[in-house]
Every structure is written in structure tokens, then in C-alpha cells.
Amino acid sequence: MASVRVSYSSIACAPPSEVIASIIKASEVRNASNACSGLLGWSEWRYLQIIEGDSSRVNSIYKLIENDPRHNIEWCIEQDVKHRSIVPSLPMGYLDSSEFPEILKFHVEHDPLLLVNHLISCGAKKYPSSISAAYLSFSGEIKYI
Ligand SMILES: Cc1cc2nc3c(=O)[nH]c(=O)nc-3n(C[C@H](O)[C@H](O)[C@H](O)COP(=O)(O)O)c2cc1C
């Protein structure tokens, strides 16, 4: 089955730190039930997300995200992929900006694909395939299960 990778960047309307836990929670459930995997990165003013999976499923999730009033999408890239880079067992991986600082600062507006590749490589290091899920705890730490 054809897989796609949709990546986008958006500007947050409310501070991500206030809404990130509920976004992750809702996303994990819906992404998992659609066999999609994802990585979400955020800084104090911006989101970056990659979602991989079956084309129609990824696109229907993206439509929800696009209409979410908590952010405004800046750019979006859709790529056909032979192999998914984010393990299917990770419906919603999470990275904060400290994990991709330079790229975030310098390339976010100018080189989206470089940014996407960097986000994937951060995620791949952080979430080896043995980890089935990650979530944000109330203390702000990432927990693995
Ligand atoms: C930055 C950002 C990323 C999101 N990523 C996802 C996602 O990967 N999957 C998902 O189902 N919802 C995601 N959402 C939430 C959706 O936009 C939408 O609010 C949610 O799916 C609605 O869930 P509900 O019907 O349970 O309220 C994201 C929202 C934001 C602001």
C-alpha cells in the first residue's frame, strides 16, 4: 500500500506549552487507530509535524489539523515514501525545540525539507523501534512505554 509523509510547520495561536498535552493525547488515539505514525516538534511559537501512513488516512487527519484554530499552517509538504521513517508503533512522538535548535532557528522558513529530515533523524535517535509509545507527563517530561 502506498504510504505518504505529510510535513508541515505552523504558527501557534496559543502557547504550545498550554495545549500540547491535550494535542498529544487526542493525536495518539486517532493516529494509532488509523495506523499512522507521527512526530511533533514545538518551540514557544511554532509547531512542526510529520505524519506518515496510508495516503487517504493521513490526508483526512491532516484536514482536521489544518482546521484547528490553535494554529495557522505556514507550509505543508506531501511526499510519497517507500519506507516509513517513523515506526508505526509510535503514533505521536514528541520533541521540544531544544532537540533541534539550529535547524529550527535557521531553516524553518527557508529549507523545509532539511528541517523534515532533521526532525526524522532526531526522532529516530530518540525513539528506537523497541519503544511502542511516548507521551508527555504532567511534569513536562517525555515518558516511554
Ligand atoms: C499542532 C497540532 C498537531 C496536531 N496533530 C494531530 C495529529 O497528529 N492527529 C490528530 O488526530 N489530531 C491532531 N491534532 C488535533 C486535531 O487538530 C483535532 O483538534 C483533533 O484531532 C480533534 O480531536 P477530537 O475530535 O478528539 O476533539 C493536532 C493539533 C495541533 C494544533
The ligand as an SDF file (V2000), in Angstrom:
LIG
                    3D

 31 33  0  0  0  0  0  0  0  0999 V2000
   -0.0500   21.2490   16.1260 C   0  0  0  0  0  0  0  0  0  0  0  0
   -1.1650   20.2640   16.1340 C   0  0  0  0  0  0  0  0  0  0  0  0
   -0.9360   18.9560   15.7380 C   0  0  0  0  0  0  0  0  0  0  0  0
   -1.9660   18.0240   15.7390 C   0  0  0  0  0  0  0  0  0  0  0  0
   -1.7090   16.7400   15.3360 N   0  0  0  0  0  0  0  0  0  0  0  0
   -2.7100   15.8440   15.3260 C   0  0  0  0  0  0  0  0  0  0  0  0
   -2.4920   14.5030   14.8900 C   0  0  0  0  0  0  0  0  0  0  0  0
   -1.3950   14.1080   14.5180 O   0  0  0  0  0  0  0  0  0  0  0  0
   -3.5490   13.6520   14.9110 N   0  0  0  0  0  0  0  0  0  0  0  0
   -4.7970   14.0200   15.3420 C   0  0  0  0  0  0  0  0  0  0  0  0
   -5.7050   13.2150   15.3380 O   0  0  0  0  0  0  0  0  0  0  0  0
   -5.0190   15.2740   15.7530 N   0  0  0  0  0  0  0  0  0  0  0  0
   -4.0180   16.1980   15.7640 C   0  0  0  0  0  0  0  0  0  0  0  0
   -4.2560   17.4630   16.1970 N   0  0  0  0  0  0  0  0  0  0  0  0
   -5.5890   17.7720   16.7400 C   0  0  0  0  0  0  0  0  0  0  0  0
   -6.5820   17.9950   15.6170 C   0  0  0  0  0  0  0  0  0  0  0  0
   -6.3190   19.2360   15.0110 O   0  0  0  0  0  0  0  0  0  0  0  0
   -8.0080   17.9860   16.1710 C   0  0  0  0  0  0  0  0  0  0  0  0
   -8.1630   19.0000   17.1130 O   0  0  0  0  0  0  0  0  0  0  0  0
   -8.3080   16.7110   16.8740 C   0  0  0  0  0  0  0  0  0  0  0  0
   -7.9840   15.6190   16.0980 O   0  0  0  0  0  0  0  0  0  0  0  0
   -9.7940   16.6590   17.2280 C   0  0  0  0  0  0  0  0  0  0  0  0
   -9.9130   15.6160   18.1290 O   0  0  0  0  0  0  0  0  0  0  0  0
  -11.2630   15.3520   18.8890 P   0  0  0  0  0  0  0  0  0  0  0  0
  -12.2750   15.0440   17.8320 O   0  0  0  0  0  0  0  0  0  0  0  0
  -10.9320   14.2350   19.7720 O   0  0  0  0  0  0  0  0  0  0  0  0
  -11.5690   16.6290   19.6420 O   0  0  0  0  0  0  0  0  0  0  0  0
   -3.2530   18.4180   16.1610 C   0  0  0  0  0  0  0  0  0  0  0  0
   -3.4840   19.7470   16.5370 C   0  0  0  0  0  0  0  0  0  0  0  0
   -2.4640   20.6650   16.5280 C   0  0  0  0  0  0  0  0  0  0  0  0
   -2.7200   22.0850   16.9410 C   0  0  0  0  0  0  0  0  0  0  0  0
  1  2  1  0
  2  3  1  0
  2 30  2  0
  3  4  2  0
  4  5  1  0
  4 28  1  0
  5  6  2  0
  6  7  1  0
  6 13  1  0
  7  8  2  0
  7  9  1  0
  9 10  1  0
 10 11  2  0
 10 12  1  0
 12 13  2  0
 13 14  1  0
 14 15  1  0
 14 28  1  0
 15 16  1  0
 16 17  1  0
 16 18  1  0
 18 19  1  0
 18 20  1  0
 20 21  1  0
 20 22  1  0
 22 23  1  0
 23 24  1  0
 24 25  2  0
 24 26  1  0
 24 27  1  0
 28 29  2  0
 29 30  1  0
 30 31  1  0
M  END
$$$$
